[in-house]
Amino acid sequence: MLKKLGLTVLLLLGHSAADAAVRDFTLHIDDGDLTITGAGGTTLSVWGYGETAGLPVVPVPTLTVNEGDTVNVTVYNHHNAPHNFVVQNVTTDANPIAANGSKTYSFTAPTAGSYIYNDTLNNNINREMGLHGALIVRPADNSNTAWTGGPAYDHERIWVISDMDTPRWNDVAATGGNVNTSVYKPNYFMLNGLGGFDAMMDHNTMIMGMMDEVTLVRIVNAGQFSHSLHFHGNHFEVINVSGIRQPAPFEQWDTINVPPMSVAEVLYTINQTGEYPMHIHTAQAETANGVYLNGGATMIMMH
């Protein structure tokens, strides 16, 4: 049974969209299951951050704030091992939260963009097991632009990429064994915690729009492999590479490589009718336990 991971977002009232606000989040660390449906699918043992104790999915729902907001994230660790919470290039406290302990992390939302947060402990095992997610920082005025005065968009998609090695990592870690981290051969690849069978039908993952509408795609690679994403149907413009805002958008032919623990942002404009796939441009990453097509893939559709 899929245990769902959510996020409690408590927004203080009385602030306009253009004003800095206080954003309070509560996360619970637990063990649970992630089900990949379709050919090659299975139920994976995972660890995750969730809004309710005992109910994780992977990845955690996105934390969304505005530039300049005060952000407070309280994390409760219900697992039997130490864990932490670190926003890459934003927070620096990597000290462990003991089993049955808690900690509140406070920081000011950085410049508008996409960021990875994860558990940095245990030689990447905790992140691989599912303790990862995306922090999205919007412009202070909450406009549909990538940053204040930056490129505008009509729609937005957040793609959190993950890969998991179930027999050598997940199954061993879940039962308290010692993972040999020198061997990593992932056999499941996901977009937003979904295999391709589900991601190709998920409206929160698919790119959908009318002619000439622009979608800002925020790509967050929380996996341990570099992944090249191949867009069919149209070219796209790159506005952020490895977390570095580009001085001007530049056109990319049809594929962008995103290294592990890195982010990229692209603008995809629908300029022809039809239905097209988007998939990771590696045969292995298009499978679920070796079965094609049920890995890192989704659809692009004009409606």
C-alpha positions in Angstrom: 0.0 0.0 0.0 1.3 3.4 -1.0 1.9 5.6 2.1 1.5 9.2 1.1 3.9 11.9 1.9 2.5 15.4 2.3 3.4 18.7 3.7 1.8 21.1 6.2 2.1 24.7 5.1 0.9 27.2 7.5 0.8 30.7 6.0 0.4 33.7 8.3 -2.6 35.8 7.3 -2.5 39.6 6.8 0.3 39.8 4.2 -0.1 40.8 0.6 1.6 38.7 -2.1 4.3 41.4 -2.5 5.2 41.5 1.2 7.7 39.2 2.9 5.8 36.8 5.1 6.6 34.0 7.6 6.1 30.6 6.1 5.9 27.7 8.6 6.3 24.1 7.5 6.1 20.8 9.5 7.7 17.6 8.3 7.8 14.1 9.9 10.5 11.6 9.0 9.2 8.0 8.8 9.7 4.8 6.9 7.1 3.6 4.4 6.4 2.2 1.0 6.4 3.6 -2.6 4.5 1.6 -5.2 5.5 1.7 -8.9 2.6 0.5 -11.0 2.6 -1.0 -14.5 5.0 -3.4 -16.1 8.1 -4.1 -13.9 6.5 -2.3 -11.0 6.8 -3.2 -7.4 6.5 -1.8 -3.9 9.8 -0.2 -2.7 10.8 0.4 0.9 11.5 4.1 1.4 12.1 6.8 4.0 10.5 10.2 3.6 9.5 13.5 5.1 5.7 13.9 5.5 3.0 16.1 6.9 1.5 13.3 9.1 3.5 10.8 11.1 3.6 7.5 9.4 2.5 8.6 5.9 5.4 9.1 3.5 5.6 9.2 -0.3 8.6 10.1 -2.4 9.4 12.9 -3.1 8.1 15.2 -0.4 5.7 17.8 -1.8 7.4 21.0 -2.8 8.0 23.8 -0.3 7.0 27.0 -2.0 7.9 30.5 -0.7 8.6 34.0 -2.0 11.9 35.6 -2.1 12.7 37.3 1.2 10.2 35.3 3.3 11.2 34.0 6.7 11.0 30.2 6.5 10.7 27.9 9.5 10.8 24.2 8.9 10.2 22.0 12.0 11.3 18.4 11.4 10.2 15.5 13.7 12.3 12.3 13.4 10.1 9.2 14.1 12.6 6.9 12.5 15.0 4.7 14.5 18.1 6.4 13.0 19.5 10.0 12.9 18.5 12.2 10.1 18.7 15.9 9.0 17.3 18.5 6.7 19.6 20.6 4.5 18.7 23.0 1.7 21.5 22.9 -0.8 23.4 26.3 -1.0 20.9 27.8 1.5 21.2 26.2 5.0 24.4 25.0 6.7 23.2 23.1 9.8 23.8 19.4 9.0 23.8 18.2 12.5 21.7 15.0 13.1 18.2 14.9 14.6 18.3 11.9 16.9 15.6 9.2 16.7 12.4 10.6 18.4 13.9 14.1 18.4 13.0 17.3 16.5 14.6 20.5 15.3 13.4 23.7 13.7 15.4 25.2 10.9 14.9 28.9 10.2 16.3 30.8 7.2 15.5 33.7 4.8 14.2 32.6 1.4 17.0 33.1 -1.1 16.9 34.6 -4.6 14.1 33.2 -6.8 14.8 29.8 -8.3 14.8 26.1 -7.7 16.6 24.3 -4.9 17.1 20.8 -3.5 16.6 19.8 0.1 17.6 16.4 1.4 19.0 14.4 4.3 22.8 14.6 3.8 23.7 11.8 6.3 24.6 8.2 5.9 26.7 8.3 2.7 23.8 9.2 0.4 21.7 6.3 1.6 19.1 8.5 3.3 18.7 10.7 0.2 18.5 7.6 -2.0 15.8 6.1 0.3 13.5 9.1 -0.4 14.5 11.9 1.9 14.7 14.6 -0.8 12.5 17.3 -2.3 12.4 20.7 -3.9 12.2 24.2 -2.5 10.8 26.7 -5.0 11.4 30.4 -4.4 9.2 32.7 -6.4 9.7 36.4 -7.0 8.8 38.7 -4.0 5.6 39.8 -5.9 4.6 36.1 -6.6 4.4 36.9 -10.3 4.5 34.2 -13.1 8.1 35.1 -13.9 11.2 33.0 -13.2 12.5 35.9 -11.2 11.7 39.6 -10.8 12.0 41.0 -14.3 12.8 37.6 -15.7 11.1 35.4 -18.3 7.4 35.0 -18.0 5.5 31.8 -18.2 1.9 30.5 -18.4 2.3 27.1 -16.7 4.9 25.5 -14.3 6.0 22.0 -13.8 8.4 20.7 -11.1 10.2 17.5 -12.0 12.0 15.8 -9.1 14.2 13.0 -10.6 15.1 10.0 -8.5 16.7 6.7 -9.0 16.8 3.7 -6.6 18.7 0.5 -6.3 16.2 -1.8 -4.5 18.1 -5.0 -3.9 21.4 -3.5 -2.8 20.3 -0.3 -1.1 16.5 0.0 -0.3 16.0 -3.6 0.8 19.2 -3.7 2.8 18.8 -0.3 4.5 15.1 -0.9 5.3 16.0 -4.1 7.3 18.8 -2.4 9.2 21.6 -4.0 7.2 24.9 -2.4 6.0 24.7 -1.0 2.5 27.8 -1.4 0.4 27.8 2.1 -1.1 30.6 1.3 -3.5 28.1 -0.7 -5.6 25.1 1.3 -7.0 23.1 -0.2 -9.8 19.6 1.5 -9.8 16.8 -0.4 -11.2 14.0 2.1 -10.7 13.8 5.6 -12.1 11.1 8.1 -11.3 9.7 11.6 -12.0 8.0 13.0 -9.0 8.0 9.6 -7.4 6.2 8.1 -10.4 7.2 5.5 -12.9 6.5 6.4 -16.5 3.3 4.3 -16.5 1.8 6.9 -14.1 3.9 10.0 -14.9 2.6 9.9 -18.5 -0.9 10.3 -17.2 -0.3 12.6 -14.3 -1.5 16.1 -15.0 0.9 17.6 -12.4 3.8 16.0 -14.2 2.8 16.3 -17.9 3.4 19.4 -19.9 0.0 20.6 -21.2 -1.1 23.8 -22.8 -2.4 25.7 -25.8 -0.5 26.9 -28.9 2.3 29.4 -28.0 1.8 28.9 -24.2 5.1 28.7 -22.2 5.8 26.2 -19.4 8.6 26.8 -17.0 10.0 23.3 -16.2 12.0 23.2 -13.0 14.2 20.0 -13.1 15.6 18.9 -9.7 17.9 15.8 -9.9 17.9 14.2 -6.4 19.3 11.0 -7.8 22.8 9.7 -7.9 23.2 9.5 -11.7 23.4 12.3 -14.2 20.2 12.3 -16.3 19.7 13.8 -19.8 16.1 14.8 -20.4 15.0 14.5 -24.0 12.0 16.7 -25.1 10.1 15.7 -28.3 8.1 18.1 -30.4 9.8 21.4 -29.8 13.1 23.0 -28.8 13.3 24.8 -25.5 15.2 27.7 -23.9 17.5 27.2 -21.0 17.4 29.9 -18.3 19.2 28.2 -15.4 22.0 25.7 -15.5 23.3 23.9 -12.3 21.6 26.6 -10.2 23.2 29.4 -12.1 20.8 31.9 -13.7 21.7 32.6 -17.3 22.1 36.2 -18.4 19.9 35.5 -21.4 17.8 32.4 -22.4 19.5 30.2 -25.0 17.9 27.7 -27.3 18.7 24.0 -26.7 18.1 21.5 -29.4 16.1 18.8 -27.5 18.1 17.4 -24.6 19.5 18.8 -21.4 21.9 17.0 -19.0 21.3 17.5 -15.3 24.0 16.2 -12.9 23.1 14.6 -9.6 22.2 17.0 -6.9 21.8 19.8 -9.5 18.9 21.8 -10.8 18.0 23.3 -14.2 15.2 25.5 -15.5 13.9 25.5 -19.1 11.1 27.3 -20.9 9.1 25.0 -23.2 6.8 26.7 -25.8 4.2 24.7 -27.5 4.3 25.6 -31.2 2.8 22.6 -32.9 -0.1 20.3 -32.3 0.2 16.7 -31.2 1.3 14.5 -28.3 4.9 13.9 -27.7 7.0 12.0 -25.1 9.6 13.4 -22.7 12.0 10.8 -21.4 15.4 10.3 -19.9 17.7 9.7 -22.8 19.3 6.5 -21.4 17.7 3.2 -22.2 18.2 1.9 -18.6 16.5 4.9 -17.1 13.4 4.3 -19.2 12.6 1.1 -17.5 11.2 -0.3 -14.2 13.4 -3.2 -13.1 14.5 -3.6 -16.8 11.0 -3.4 -18.2 10.4 -0.8 -20.9 8.7 1.8 -20.9 8.1 2.5 -17.2 11.0 4.7 -16.0 11.7 8.4 -16.2 9.2 9.6 -18.8 6.1 11.7 -19.2 4.0 13.4 -22.0 3.8 16.7 -23.7 0.3 17.5 -24.9 -1.5 20.4 -26.6 -5.1 20.7 -25.5 
